[in-house]
Amino acid sequence: MSNNFFLQACRVCGYQFDNFYPWGENGKVPSFSYCPCCFTEFGFDDLNIEIIKKRRSEWISGGYLWYEPQKKPINWEPEVQLKNISSEFI
């Protein structure tokens, strides 16, 4: 997978965006928008690996709840989505 693939995914839950970069195309400028899946605020809830791991753990233990359930894909599998996260944020 290209690095661009990972730049378009939420660092917490791995939600993959089509035409949006949560941290900009260079991966360094946060958008301060929210993930429709886990409600992570990009630039606040994913600033460092400790926060990311805590948010991911809370999301998983909370039952993988969707913030915007209307955007949840049919036949969605959270374990598959989590594979979209770049290894530097695992």
C-alpha positions in Angstrom: 0.0 0.0 0.0 1.2 3.5 -0.7 1.8 6.0 2.0 -1.0 8.1 0.6 -3.4 5.2 1.6 -2.4 5.5 5.2 -2.5 9.4 5.1 -6.2 9.1 4.3 -7.0 6.8 7.3 -7.9 7.7 10.8 -5.0 7.0 13.1 -7.3 5.6 15.8 -9.8 3.4 14.0 -8.5 3.1 10.5 -11.5 4.6 8.8 -10.5 5.2 5.2 -11.5 8.5 3.5 -11.8 8.7 -0.2 -10.9 12.3 -0.9 -9.8 13.7 2.4 -6.6 13.7 4.4 -7.2 14.1 8.2 -3.6 15.4 8.6 -3.2 17.0 5.2 -1.5 15.4 2.2 1.9 15.7 3.9 0.6 14.1 7.1 1.6 17.1 9.2 -1.3 19.6 9.2 -4.3 18.5 11.2 -7.8 19.3 9.9 -9.4 19.5 13.4 -12.4 17.7 11.8 -13.9 14.5 13.3 -13.8 10.9 12.2 -17.3 9.8 11.3 -16.5 6.4 12.8 -14.8 6.8 16.2 -15.3 10.6 16.7 -11.5 11.3 16.9 -10.8 15.0 16.4 -7.8 15.1 14.1 -5.1 17.2 15.7 -6.4 16.8 19.2 -7.3 13.2 19.9 -4.4 11.7 17.8 -1.5 13.9 18.7 0.8 11.2 20.0 0.9 7.4 20.2 -0.2 7.3 23.9 -3.4 9.3 23.1 -4.0 7.2 20.0 -3.7 3.9 21.8 -6.0 5.1 24.6 -8.6 6.4 22.2 -8.5 3.1 20.2 -8.8 1.0 23.3 -11.8 3.1 24.5 -13.4 2.8 21.0 -12.9 -1.0 20.9 -14.0 -1.6 24.5 -17.1 0.6 23.8 -18.2 -1.8 21.1 -16.8 -0.1 18.0 -19.7 2.4 18.1 -20.1 4.7 15.1 -20.4 8.5 15.6 -22.2 8.8 12.2 -23.9 5.4 11.8 -25.3 6.4 8.4 -21.8 6.3 7.0 -21.1 2.8 8.3 -20.4 0.5 5.3 -22.6 -2.5 4.7 -20.9 -5.7 6.0 -18.4 -3.5 8.0 -15.7 -5.4 9.8 -13.8 -3.4 12.4 -10.8 -5.8 12.4 -10.4 -5.3 8.7 -10.7 -1.5 9.1 -8.1 -1.4 11.8 -5.6 -2.8 9.2 -5.8 0.6 7.5 -3.7 2.2 10.3 -0.1 3.0 9.5 2.3 0.9 11.6 3.7 4.0 13.2 0.4 4.5 15.0 -0.2 0.9 16.2 
